[in-house]
Amino acid sequence: MKCVARWIVAGAFFASPCMAQDAREPAVRTEAERAFILGQMRLFLQSTQAIASALAKDDLKTVADEAAARGRTGTPRSEIPATLKAKETPAWTTMMAGARAGFDDIARAAHDGTPPVALIGMLGDTMRNCVACHQSYRLATE
C-alpha cells in the first residue's frame, strides 16, 4: 500500500508520496549524540546565514569569524559526546571533515581579503558536504 500525505491549501487538495520511503542510511545515535549533531547542524546554518549576510555587506571580518567558528577547531572536544566518534562511518567522517575544512578555507580567504564573489563560491562548495550528508543519512535514536 502506497503511503500518501495530503494537504489542504486554499481549498485545494494535494497529495504526494510520504517520507516512509526514505532510503537514506540510518545514523543510529543516543539521544545525547543526536542532540549534539542537531545542534551542530543548527550552528552550521546560523553561520552560513551570517556569512551570506556579511558577504552582501563586504564585511570580511564577520565572514572570517563565523567561518572559523565552524571550522575544525570551532567545537571544543569537551563538547563532543565521547561515544560519537566510534559510530561515525568513513563516509560520514569525510563529509564532516570536508565541511569543516571548507569553513577553515573560507575563514583564511576572508582574512586574506578574497573578494566576496569568490567567497560565496567557496561557501557553495563547502555546502555540498552538507547536502551530501543530508542526502545520505537520517538520524535515528537508539
GULUMNU-187339 format. One record per residue (C-alpha): residue number from 0; residue in three letters; chain; x, y, z. Coordinates in Angstrom, 2 decimals. Each point is the difference from the previous one (the first is absolute). Layout:
// GULUMNU-187339
(NUM, ALA, A, (X, Y, Z));
...
//
This chain:
// GULUMNU-187339
(0, MET, A, (0.00, 0.00, 0.00));
(1, LYS, A, (1.39, 3.38, -1.02));
(2, CYS, A, (0.42, 2.58, 2.77));
(3, VAL, A, (-1.51, 3.36, -0.94));
(4, ALA, A, (0.13, 3.30, 1.85));
(5, ARG, A, (-2.83, 2.46, -0.66));
(6, TRP, A, (-0.23, 3.75, 0.42));
(7, ILE, A, (-2.85, 2.44, -0.40));
(8, VAL, A, (1.21, 3.41, -1.14));
(9, ALA, A, (-2.42, 2.76, -0.97));
(10, GLY, A, (-2.74, -2.55, -0.57));
(11, ALA, A, (2.07, -2.18, -2.34));
(12, PHE, A, (1.00, -3.61, 0.78));
(13, PHE, A, (3.57, -1.14, -0.68));
(14, ALA, A, (1.56, -3.46, 0.45));
(15, SER, A, (3.61, -1.13, -0.20));
(16, PRO, A, (2.06, -3.05, 1.00));
(17, CYS, A, (0.75, -0.09, 3.71));
(18, MET, A, (3.41, -0.19, 1.67));
(19, ALA, A, (-0.56, -3.66, 0.91));
(20, GLN, A, (2.01, -0.81, -3.12));
(21, ASP, A, (3.11, 1.76, 1.36));
(22, ALA, A, (2.94, -2.04, -1.31));
(23, ARG, A, (2.71, 1.91, 1.87));
(24, GLU, A, (2.27, -1.99, 2.29));
(25, PRO, A, (-1.08, 0.26, 3.63));
(26, ALA, A, (2.66, 1.54, 2.23));
(27, VAL, A, (-0.94, -1.54, 3.33));
(28, ARG, A, (1.03, 2.17, 2.94));
(29, THR, A, (-0.89, 0.43, 3.65));
(30, GLU, A, (-2.29, 2.89, 0.89));
(31, ALA, A, (3.01, 2.01, 1.27));
(32, GLU, A, (1.97, -0.67, -3.21));
(33, ARG, A, (-3.03, 0.89, -2.12));
(34, ALA, A, (-0.49, 3.25, 1.92));
(35, PHE, A, (3.67, 0.88, -0.51));
(36, ILE, A, (-0.14, -0.71, -3.76));
(37, LEU, A, (-3.22, 2.00, -0.45));
(38, GLY, A, (1.55, 2.86, 1.96));
(39, GLN, A, (3.04, -0.05, -2.27));
(40, MET, A, (-2.23, 0.04, -3.08));
(41, ARG, A, (-1.85, 3.03, 1.36));
(42, LEU, A, (3.33, 1.75, 0.61));
(43, PHE, A, (1.07, -0.79, -3.59));
(44, LEU, A, (-3.24, 1.56, -1.28));
(45, GLN, A, (0.30, 3.05, 2.26));
(46, SER, A, (3.58, 0.61, -1.08));
(47, THR, A, (-0.86, -0.55, -3.67));
(48, GLN, A, (-2.76, 2.62, 0.29));
(49, ALA, A, (2.34, 2.41, 1.82));
(50, ILE, A, (2.73, -0.54, -2.62));
(51, ALA, A, (-2.41, 0.63, -2.88));
(52, SER, A, (-1.29, 3.20, 1.65));
(53, ALA, A, (3.54, 1.17, 0.78));
(54, LEU, A, (1.11, -0.66, -3.59));
(55, ALA, A, (-2.82, 2.22, -1.25));
(56, LYS, A, (1.44, 2.81, 2.17));
(57, ASP, A, (3.63, -0.75, -0.87));
(58, ASP, A, (0.59, -0.71, 3.72));
(59, LEU, A, (2.93, -2.40, -0.28));
(60, LYS, A, (0.74, 0.06, 3.74));
(61, THR, A, (-3.41, -1.49, 0.80));
(62, VAL, A, (0.45, -2.51, -2.84));
(63, ALA, A, (3.37, -1.08, 1.42));
(64, ASP, A, (-1.31, -0.21, 3.59));
(65, GLU, A, (-3.13, -1.98, -0.87));
(66, ALA, A, (1.86, -2.38, -2.30));
(67, ALA, A, (2.75, -0.60, 2.56));
(68, ALA, A, (-2.65, -0.84, 2.61));
(69, ARG, A, (-1.21, -2.87, -2.21));
(70, GLY, A, (3.45, -1.18, -1.01));
(71, ARG, A, (1.99, -2.93, 1.34));
(72, THR, A, (0.82, 1.68, 3.30));
(73, GLY, A, (-3.33, 1.79, 0.42));
(74, THR, A, (-1.58, -2.59, 2.28));
(75, PRO, A, (1.90, -0.78, 3.21));
(76, ARG, A, (0.65, -3.72, 0.33));
(77, SER, A, (-1.49, 0.11, 3.49));
(78, GLU, A, (-3.43, 0.74, -1.57));
(79, ILE, A, (0.09, -3.06, -2.30));
(80, PRO, A, (-1.61, -3.10, 1.53));
(81, ALA, A, (2.78, -2.53, 0.68));
(82, THR, A, (-1.99, -2.82, -1.62));
(83, LEU, A, (-0.59, 1.80, -3.29));
(84, LYS, A, (3.30, -0.59, -1.81));
(85, ALA, A, (-0.34, -3.81, 0.09));
(86, LYS, A, (-3.34, 0.21, -1.82));
(87, GLU, A, (1.16, 2.13, -2.92));
(88, THR, A, (0.39, -1.78, -3.33));
(89, PRO, A, (2.92, 0.92, -2.27));
(90, ALA, A, (-2.43, 1.76, -2.36));
(91, TRP, A, (-1.54, 2.00, 2.87));
(92, THR, A, (3.46, 0.98, 1.23));
(93, THR, A, (1.07, 1.07, -3.50));
(94, MET, A, (-3.08, 2.21, -0.46));
(95, MET, A, (0.37, 1.63, 3.42));
(96, ALA, A, (3.73, 0.54, -0.49));
(97, GLY, A, (-0.70, 1.50, -3.43));
(98, ALA, A, (-2.56, 2.42, 1.42));
(99, ARG, A, (2.23, 1.09, 2.86));
(100, ALA, A, (3.06, 0.33, -2.27));
(101, GLY, A, (-2.12, 2.06, -2.40));
(102, PHE, A, (-0.92, 2.40, 2.80));
(103, ASP, A, (3.69, 0.21, 0.96));
(104, ASP, A, (0.84, 0.87, -3.63));
(105, ILE, A, (-2.70, 2.69, -0.05));
(106, ALA, A, (1.30, 1.49, 3.26));
(107, ARG, A, (3.56, 0.10, -1.33));
(108, ALA, A, (-1.06, 1.47, -3.35));
(109, ALA, A, (-2.19, 2.66, 1.63));
(110, HIS, A, (2.86, 0.93, 2.31));
(111, ASP, A, (2.23, 0.35, -3.08));
(112, GLY, A, (-2.52, 2.33, -1.69));
(113, THR, A, (-1.39, -2.36, -2.66));
(114, PRO, A, (-2.86, 1.71, -1.89));
(115, PRO, A, (-3.53, -0.85, 1.22));
(116, VAL, A, (-1.00, -1.54, -3.34));
(117, ALA, A, (2.79, -2.59, 0.37));
(118, LEU, A, (-0.92, -0.60, 3.65));
(119, ILE, A, (-3.64, -0.68, -0.85));
(120, GLY, A, (1.24, -2.58, -2.51));
(121, MET, A, (2.10, -1.60, 2.73));
(122, LEU, A, (-3.04, -0.05, 2.29));
(123, GLY, A, (-2.02, -1.75, -2.70));
(124, ASP, A, (2.76, -2.58, -0.45));
(125, THR, A, (0.16, -0.56, 3.76));
(126, MET, A, (-3.75, -0.49, 0.21));
(127, ARG, A, (0.24, -2.89, -2.46));
(128, ASN, A, (1.22, -2.02, 3.00));
(129, CYS, A, (-3.11, 0.98, 1.97));
(130, VAL, A, (-2.28, -0.94, -2.88));
(131, ALA, A, (1.79, -3.33, -0.54));
(132, CYS, A, (-0.31, -0.90, 3.67));
(133, HIS, A, (-3.71, 0.87, 0.13));
(134, GLN, A, (-0.57, -2.01, -3.18));
(135, SER, A, (1.89, -3.00, 1.40));
(136, TYR, A, (-1.04, -0.19, 3.65));
(137, ARG, A, (-2.96, 0.42, 2.31));
(138, LEU, A, (0.38, 0.16, 3.75));
(139, ALA, A, (-1.64, -2.79, 1.97));
(140, THR, A, (-0.01, -0.39, 3.76));
(141, GLU, A, (1.27, -3.15, 1.72));
//
